[in-house]
Amino acid sequence: MAYSDNLETATLLTRIEKDLLGEQAVPATALYGIQTQRAQQNFNITGVPISHFPDLIKALAMVKHAAARANHQQGLLSDEKVNAIAAACTDLINGEHHEQFIVDLIQGGAGTSTNMNANEVIANIGLAKMGYEYGQYSHLHPNNDVNRSQSTNDVYPTAARLAIIFAAQPLKEAVANLQHSLAAKGQEFSHILKMGRTQLQDAVPMTLGQEFHAFASDLGGETARIDHSCRQLCEVNLGGTAIGTGINAPKGYAHLAISELADISGLRVRLAEDLIAASSDMGAFLTFSGTLKRLAIKLSKLSNDLRLLSSGPRTGLGEINLPAMQPGSSIMPGKVNPVIPEAMNQTAFQIMGTDMTITMAAEAGQLQLNAMEPLIIYNLLNNANMLEKSIRMLDALCIQGITANEERCTQNVNNSIGIVTALVPHIGYDNASRIAGHALLSGLGVAELVKQEKLLSDEELAAILSPDTMVHNV
């Protein structure tokens, strides 16, 4: 092929777009434009593009749709343009064209590249619906039309808040399902007596059912805390434009845009009282991150307990059996590891660590804007998704398949010195301490020693050490 033929082929495969910095060739079939392409070239950091988070694309489309409606009501967009923008946003909300969101989530510019990615994609989808070629922005412009009355500084945080709320819904469902599964195990194991432990030492008897019911109770209220965090995220700064003064937006636009956004999203979004303060405030993001961290800590503690209770199978506690999911060693035949709780632990550590990252990014805001918002949004969306998937994994692949080693539980109770605590009200603390020490040194059972010393009758001892007496709730 001749040089001229190569040039002609290249021209057919690309279109030339212009911006502040000059011209670039953009793939002819791309819905994104020159500013998105520059951002892709500049920010190759995580390898995670916007398309990895469909909730964020959906939220961006809702904000752009609401803004277009508000602009139309104020006579700033023609019927043709608002219809084209609305149709393009509907496509994105329905999951179409998400592969065109190619910018890395971590980026400089406080989210400008994400906003322009959305503006350019929506403009080009709209152009196609209007019967024009991609890039013919004189008919529908990414900045003049799609971004009209807006700034990245109000669009990006507003969309981020919506995206986090959307991501929180499946997380809440996963937590509720896990709590239900733990409670069901509590009921299933309600008759099995075992030893409770404090500081990894024998304490007093309880039932395995009580232990699992406590696991379930520990997750109680977490969905309500997520809801509370989401309500804070519903306060947005849309209409504040660059720094909260509303420059380039007509009077009344903010309230119209918020009303339209509530209608489109189905969320009870509301306009922040002070838009200048809201433009740099990261408080709601910090609250949500703290909620995720709290949940992660509880899940990690649960996973630790499951690994301890199932340790063995011969030389550990061995009171429960976790489902065997895969061979555990390339060298030790027959070994099966608690891989599902281990994976849950690692997710929890990630959430705890990135909470500090989010904290530092929130603190790094200066004056009227926080340029570190992309890092905050990336971690919050990623953490919500990781937690949801990990919780569903823990529930389906571990909790629901747990069985009890009832014989081992009974054996541990019978061999434990901890049951001496139940005798203190009847034989006194000094006698109980002496019996415990003798049992520890001799290897004899507590009940056997009490009988030998005739401190209690057989009938009294049996009544005191009965499961009903030892494990009753307050």
For each residue, the residues with C-beta under 8 A, 3 or more apart:
1: 5 6 9
2: 5 6
3: 6 7
4: 7 8
5: 1 2 8 9
6: 1 2 3 9 10
7: 3 4 10 11
8: 4 5 11 12
9: 1 5 6 12 13
10: 6 7 13 14 25
11: 7 8 14
12: 8 9 28
13: 9 10 27 28
14: 10 11 25 26 27 28
15: 25 26 27 28 133 134 135
16: 23 24 25 26
17: 23 24 26 33 34 135
18: 22 23 34
19: 22 24 34 35 38
20:
21: 38
22: 18 19
23: 16 17 18 34
24: 16 17 19 34 37 38
25: 10 14 15 16
26: 14 15 16 17 30 32 33 34 37 135
27: 13 14 15 30
28: 12 13 14 15 134
29: 134
30: 26 27 33 37 100 124 134
31: 97 100 120 121 124 125 134
32: 26 36 37 100 101 102 117 120 121 124
33: 17 26 30 36 37 116 120 123 124 135 142
34: 17 18 19 23 24 26 37 38 120
35: 19 38 39 113 116 117 120 142
36: 32 33 39 40 102 103 113 116 117 120 121
37: 24 26 30 32 33 34 40 41
38: 19 21 24 34 35 41 42
39: 35 36 42 43 103 104 107 109 113 116 117
40: 36 37 43 44 102 103 104
41: 37 38 44
42: 38 39 107 108 113
43: 39 40 103 104 106 107 108 113
44: 40 41 47 104
45: 104 106 107
46: 104 105 106 378
47: 44 104
48: 52 104 105 378 382
49: 52 101 102 103 104 105
50: 53 56 57 101 102 103 105 114 117
51: 54 57 98 99 100 101 102
52: 48 49 105
53: 50 56 57 105 163 167 381 382 385
54: 51 57 58 95 98
55: 58 59 162 163 164 166 167 381
56: 50 53 59 60 114 159 160 163 377 381
57: 50 51 53 54 60 61 92 98 101 118
58: 54 55 61 62 92 93 95 162 163 166
59: 55 56 62 63 158 159 160 161 162 163 166 265
60: 56 57 63 64 92 114 115 118 155 159
61: 57 58 64 65 88 89 90 92 93 118 122
62: 58 59 65 66 89 93 159 162 261 264 265
63: 59 60 66 67 155 158 159 162 238 261
64: 60 61 67 68 85 89 118 119 122 146 155
65: 61 62 68 69 85 86 89 90 93 260 264
66: 62 63 69 70 238 257 258 260 261 263 264 265
67: 63 64 70 71 148 149 150 155 238 257 260
68: 64 65 71 72 77 81 82 85 86 89 146 148
69: 65 66 72 73 82 86 256 257 260
70: 66 67 73 74 149 253 256 257 259 260
71: 67 68 74 76 77 82 148 149 253
72: 68 69 75 76 77 78 79 81 82
73: 69 70 256
74: 70 71 250 252 253 256
75: 72
76: 71 72 148 149 250
77: 68 71 72 81 82 85 145 148
78: 72 81 82
79: 72 82 83
80: 83 84 130
81: 68 72 77 78 84 85 126 140 145
82: 68 69 71 72 77 78 79 85 86
83: 79 80 86 87
84: 80 81 87 88 126 127 129 130 140
85: 64 65 68 77 81 82 88 89 122 126 140 145 146
86: 65 68 69 82 83 89 90
87: 83 84 90 91 125 126 129
88: 61 84 85 91 92 121 122 123 125 126 129
89: 61 62 64 65 68 85 86 92 93 122
90: 61 65 86 87 93 94
91: 87 88 94 96 97 125
92: 57 58 60 61 88 89 95 96 97 98 121 122 125
93: 58 61 62 65 89 90
94: 90 91
95: 54 58 92 98
96: 91 92
97: 31 91 92 100 121 125
98: 51 54 57 92 95 101
99: 51 102
100: 30 31 32 51 97 117 121
101: 32 49 50 51 57 98 117 118 121
102: 32 36 40 49 50 51 99 117
103: 36 39 40 43 49 50 107 113 114 117
104: 39 40 43 44 45 46 47 48 49 107
105: 46 48 49 50 52 53 114 374 377 378 381
106: 43 45 46 374 375 378
107: 39 42 43 45 103 104 111 112 113 114 374
108: 42 43 371
109: 39 112 113 152 371
110: 152 153 156 369 370 371 372 373 374
111: 107 114 115 152 156 157 160 373 374 377
112: 107 109 115 116 152 156
113: 35 36 39 42 43 103 107 109 116 117
114: 50 56 60 103 105 107 111 117 118 152 156 374
115: 60 111 112 118 119 147 152 155 156
116: 33 35 36 39 112 113 119 120 142 152
117: 32 35 36 39 50 100 101 102 103 113 114 120 121
118: 57 60 61 64 101 114 115 121 122 146 155
119: 64 115 116 122 123 142 143 146 147
120: 31 32 33 34 35 36 116 117 123 124 142
121: 31 32 36 88 92 97 100 101 117 118 124 125
122: 61 64 85 88 89 92 118 119 125 126 142 146
123: 33 88 119 120 126 127 137 140 141 142 145 146
124: 30 31 32 33 120 121 127 128 134 135
125: 31 87 88 91 92 97 121 122 128 129
126: 81 84 85 87 88 122 123 129 130 140 146
127: 84 123 124 130 132 133 134 135 136 137 139 140
128: 124 125 131 132 134
129: 84 87 88 125 126
130: 80 84 126 127 139 140
131: 128
132: 127 128 136 139 140
133: 15 127 136
134: 15 28 29 30 31 124 127 128
135: 15 17 26 33 124 127
136: 127 132 133 139
137: 123 127 140 141 142
138: 141
139: 127 130 132 136
140: 81 84 85 123 126 127 130 132 137 145 146
141: 123 137 138 144 145 146
142: 33 35 116 119 120 122 123 137 145 146 147
143: 119 146 147
144: 141 147 148
145: 77 81 85 123 140 141 142 148
146: 64 68 85 118 119 122 123 126 140 141 142 143
147: 115 119 142 143 144 150 155
148: 67 68 71 76 77 144 145
149: 67 70 71 76 239 241 248 249 250 253 257
150: 67 147 154 155 238 241 249
151: 154 155 240 241 242 248
152: 109 110 111 112 114 115 116 155 156
153: 110 156 157 237 240 241 242 243 279 369
154: 150 151 157 158 236 237 238 239 240 241 275 279
155: 60 63 64 67 115 118 147 150 151 152 158 159 238
156: 110 111 112 114 115 152 153 159 160 373 377
157: 111 153 154 160 161 236 237 279 373
158: 59 63 154 155 161 162 236 237 238 261 269
159: 56 59 60 62 63 155 156 162 163
160: 56 59 111 156 157 163 164 285 373 376 377 380
161: 59 157 158 164 165 233 234 236 284
162: 55 58 59 62 63 158 159 165 166 233 265 267 269
163: 53 55 56 58 59 159 160 166 167 377 381
164: 55 160 161 167 168 230 233 285 288 377 380 381 384
165: 161 162 168 169 230 233 234 267
166: 55 58 59 162 163 169
167: 53 55 163 164 170 171 381 384 385 388
168: 164 165 171 172 226 229 230 288 384
169: 165 166 172 173
170: 167 173 174 388
171: 167 168 174 175 226 384 387 388 391
172: 168 169 175 176 223 226 227
173: 169 170 176 177
174: 170 171 177 178 387 388 391 392 395
175: 171 172 178 179 219 222 223 226 295 391
176: 172 173 179 180 223
177: 173 174 180 181 391 392 395
178: 174 175 181 182 219 391 394 395 399
179: 175 176 182 183 216 219 220
180: 176 177 183 184 216
181: 177 178 184 185 395 399 400
182: 178 179 185 186 212 213 215 216 219 399
183: 179 180 186 187 212 213 216
184: 180 181 187 188
185: 181 182 188 189 209 212 399 402
186: 182 183 189 190 209 210 211 212 213 214 215 216
187: 183 184 190 209 213
188: 184 185 209 404
189: 185 186 192 207 208 209 211 212 404
190: 186 187 207 209 210
191: 207 209
192: 189 207 208 209 404 406 409 410
193: 205 206 207 208 409 410 413 467 470 471
194: 205 206 207 208 211 319 409 410 412 413
195: 202 203 204 205 206 409 412 413 416 418
196: 203 204 205 206 211 418
197: 200 201 202 203
198: 201 203
199:
200: 197
201: 197 198
202: 195 197 416 417 418
203: 195 196 197 198 418 421
204: 195 196 418 419 421 422 470
205: 193 194 195 196 413 416 418 419 422 467 470 471
206: 193 194 195 196 210 211 470 471
207: 189 190 191 192 193 194 210 211 467 471
208: 189 192 193 194 211 212 319 320 404 409
209: 185 186 187 188 189 190 191 192 212 213
210: 186 190 206 207 213 214 471 473
211: 186 189 194 196 206 207 208 214 215 309
212: 182 183 185 186 189 208 209 215 216
213: 182 183 186 187 209 210 216 217
214: 186 210 211 217 218
215: 182 186 211 212 218 219 302 305
216: 179 180 182 183 186 212 213 219 220
217: 213 214 220
218: 214 215 298 301 302
219: 175 178 179 182 215 216 222 295 298
220: 179 216 217
221: 224 225
222: 175 219 225 226 291 294 295 298
223: 172 175 176 226 227
224: 221 227 228
225: 221 222 228 229 291 294 295
226: 168 171 172 175 222 223 229 230 291 295
227: 172 223 224 230 231
228: 224 225 231 232 291
229: 168 225 226 232 233 284 287 288 291
230: 164 165 168 226 227 233 234 288
231: 227 228 234 268
232: 228 229 235 283 284 287 288
233: 161 162 164 165 229 230 284 285 288
234: 161 165 230 231 267 268 269 270
235: 232 269 270 271 272 278 284
236: 154 157 158 161 258 261 269 270 271 272 278
237: 153 154 157 158 240 244 271 272 275 278 279
238: 63 66 67 150 154 155 158 254 257 258 261 269 271
239: 149 154 246 249 253 254 255 257 258 271 275
240: 151 153 154 237 243 244 245 246 254 272 275 276 278 279
241: 149 150 151 153 154 244 245 246 247 248 249
242: 151 153 245 247 248
243: 153 240 247 276 279 368 369
244: 237 240 241 274 275 276 277 278 279 368
245: 240 241 242 275 276
246: 239 240 241 249 253 254 275
247: 241 242 243
248: 149 151 241 242
249: 149 150 239 241 246 253 254
250: 74 76 149 253
251:
252: 74 255 256
253: 70 71 74 149 239 246 249 250 256 257
254: 238 239 240 246 249 257 258 271 275
255: 239 252 258 259 271
256: 69 70 73 74 252 253 259 260
257: 66 67 69 70 149 238 239 253 254 260 261
258: 66 236 238 239 254 255 261 262 269 270 271
259: 70 255 256 262 263
260: 65 66 67 69 70 256 257 263 264
261: 62 63 66 158 236 238 257 258 264 265 267 269
262: 258 259 265 266 267 268 269
263: 66 259 260 266
264: 62 65 66 260 261
265: 59 62 66 162 261 262 269
266: 262 263
267: 162 165 234 261 262
268: 231 234 262
269: 158 162 234 235 236 238 258 261 262 265
270: 234 235 236 258
271: 235 236 237 238 239 254 255 258 275
272: 235 236 237 240 275 277 278
273: 278
274: 244 277 278
275: 154 237 239 240 244 245 246 254 271 272 278 279
276: 240 243 244 245 279 280 368
277: 244 272 274 280 281
278: 235 236 237 240 244 272 273 274 275 281
279: 153 154 157 237 240 243 244 275 276 368 369
280: 276 277 365 367 368 369 370
281: 277 278 284
282: 285 286 361 362 365 370 373 376
283: 232 286 287 362
284: 161 229 232 233 235 281 287 288
285: 160 164 233 282 288 289 358 362 376 377 380
286: 282 283 289 290 358 359 362
287: 229 232 283 284 290 291
288: 164 168 229 230 232 233 284 285 291 292 380
289: 285 286 292 293 354 355 358 359 376 379 380 383
290: 286 287 293 294 355
291: 222 225 226 228 229 287 288 294 295
292: 288 289 295 296 351 355 380 383 384 387
293: 289 290 296 297 351 352 355
294: 222 225 290 291 297 298
295: 175 219 222 225 226 291 292 298 299 351 387
296: 292 293 299 300 347 348 351 352 387
297: 293 294 300 301 348 352
298: 218 219 222 294 295 301 302
299: 295 296 302 303 344 347 348 387 390 391 394
300: 296 297 303 304 344 345 348 349
301: 218 297 298 304 305
302: 215 218 298 299 305 306 341 344
303: 299 300 306 307 341 342 344 345 348 394
304: 300 301 307 308 341 345
305: 215 301 302 308 309
306: 302 303 309 310 320 322 338 341 398 402
307: 303 304 310 311 338 341 342
308: 304 305 311 316 317
309: 211 305 306 317 319 320
310: 306 307 316 317 318 319 320 321 322 338
311: 307 308 316 317 318
312: 315 316 317 318
313: 316 318 321
314: 318
315: 312
316: 308 310 311 312 313
317: 308 309 310 311 312 408 412
318: 310 311 312 313 314 321 405 408
319: 194 208 309 310 404 405 408 409 412
320: 208 306 309 310 402 403 404 405
321: 310 313 318 402 403 404 405
322: 306 310 338 340 341 398 401 402
323: 340 397 398 401 402
324: 336
325: 336 339 340 397
326: 336 339
327: 335 336
328: 332 335 336 337 339
329: 332 333 335 337
330:
331:
332: 328 329 335
333: 329
334:
335: 327 328 329 332
336: 324 325 326 327 328
337: 328 329 342
338: 306 307 310 322 341 342
339: 325 326 328 342 343
340: 322 323 325 343 344 393 394 397 398
341: 302 303 304 306 307 322 338 344 345 394 398
342: 303 307 337 338 339 345 346
343: 339 340 346 347 390 393
344: 299 300 302 303 340 341 347 348 390 391 393 394
345: 300 303 304 341 342 348 349
346: 342 343 349 350
347: 296 299 343 344 350 351 386 387 390
348: 296 297 299 300 303 344 345 351 352 390
349: 300 345 346 352 353
350: 346 347 353 354 383 386
351: 292 293 295 296 347 348 354 355 383 386 387
352: 293 296 297 348 349 355 356
353: 349 350 356 357
354: 289 350 351 357 358 379 382 383
355: 289 290 292 293 351 352 358 359
356: 352 353 359 360
357: 353 354 360 361 375 379
358: 285 286 289 354 355 361 362 375 376 379 380
359: 286 289 355 356 362 363
360: 356 357 363 364
361: 282 357 358 364 370 372 373 375 376
362: 282 283 285 286 358 359 365 370 372 376
363: 359 360
364: 360 361 370 371 372
365: 280 282 362 369 370 371 372
366: 369 370 371
367: 280
368: 243 244 276 279 280
369: 110 153 243 279 280 365 366
370: 110 280 282 361 362 364 365 366 373 376
371: 108 109 110 364 365 366
372: 110 361 362 364 365 375 376
373: 110 111 156 157 160 282 361 370 376 377
374: 105 106 107 110 111 114 377 378
375: 106 357 358 361 372 378 379
376: 160 282 285 289 358 361 362 370 372 373 379 380
377: 56 105 111 156 160 163 164 285 373 374 380 381
378: 46 48 105 106 374 375 381 382
379: 289 354 357 358 375 376 382 383
380: 160 164 285 288 289 292 358 376 377 383 384
381: 53 55 56 105 163 164 167 377 378 384 385
382: 48 53 354 378 379 385 386
383: 289 292 350 351 354 379 380 386 387
384: 164 167 168 171 292 380 381 387 388
385: 53 167 381 382 388 389
386: 347 350 351 382 383 389 390
387: 171 174 292 295 296 299 347 351 383 384 390 391
388: 167 170 171 174 384 385 391 392
389: 385 386 392 393
390: 299 343 344 347 348 386 387 393 394
391: 171 174 175 177 178 299 344 387 388 394 395
392: 174 177 388 389 395 396
393: 340 343 344 389 390 396 397 398
394: 178 299 303 340 341 344 390 391 397 398 399
395: 174 177 178 181 391 392 398 399 400
396: 392 393 399 400
397: 323 325 340 393 394 400 401
398: 306 322 323 340 341 393 394 395 401 402
399: 178 181 182 185 394 395 396 402
400: 181 395 396 397
401: 322 323 397 398
402: 185 306 320 321 322 323 398 399
403: 320 321
404: 188 189 192 208 319 320 321 409
405: 318 319 320 321 408 409
406: 192 409 410
407: 410 411
408: 317 318 319 405 411 412
409: 192 193 194 195 208 319 404 405 406 412 413
410: 192 193 194 406 407 413 414
411: 407 408 414 415
412: 194 195 317 319 408 409 415 416
413: 193 194 195 205 409 410 416 419
414: 410 411 445
415: 411 412 445
416: 195 202 205 412 413 419 446
417: 202 420 436 439 440 446
418: 195 196 202 203 204 205 421
419: 204 205 413 416 422 423 446 447 465 470
420: 417 423 424 432 435 436 439 446
421: 203 204 418 424 432
422: 204 205 419 464 465 469 470
423: 419 420 426 427 431 432 435 446 450 455 456 464
424: 420 421 427 428 429 432
425:
426: 423 456 460 464
427: 423 424 431 432 435 450 455 456
428: 424 431 432
429: 424 432 433
430: 433 434
431: 423 427 428 434 435 455
432: 420 421 423 424 427 428 429 435 436
433: 429 430 436 437
434: 430 431 437 438
435: 420 423 427 431 432 438 439 446 449 450 453 455
436: 417 420 432 433 439 440 446
437: 433 434 440 441
438: 434 435 441 442 444 449
439: 417 420 435 436 442 443 444 445 446 449
440: 417 436 437
441: 437 438
442: 438 439 449
443: 439
444: 438 439 448 449
445: 414 415 439 448 449
446: 416 417 419 420 423 435 436 439 449 450
447: 419 450 451 461 465
448: 444 445 451 452
449: 435 438 439 442 444 445 446 452 453
450: 423 427 435 446 447 453 455 456 461
451: 447 448 454 456 458 461
452: 448 449
453: 435 449 450
454: 451
455: 423 427 431 435 450
456: 423 426 427 450 451 460 461 464
457: 460 461
458: 451 461 462
459: 462 463
460: 426 456 457 463 464
461: 447 450 451 456 457 458 464 465
462: 458 459 465 466
463: 459 460 466 469
464: 422 423 426 456 460 461 469
465: 419 422 447 461 462 469 470
466: 462 463 469 470
467: 193 205 207 470 471
468: 471 472
469: 422 463 464 465 466 472
470: 193 204 205 206 419 422 465 466 467
471: 193 205 206 207 210 467 468
472: 468 469
473: 210
474:
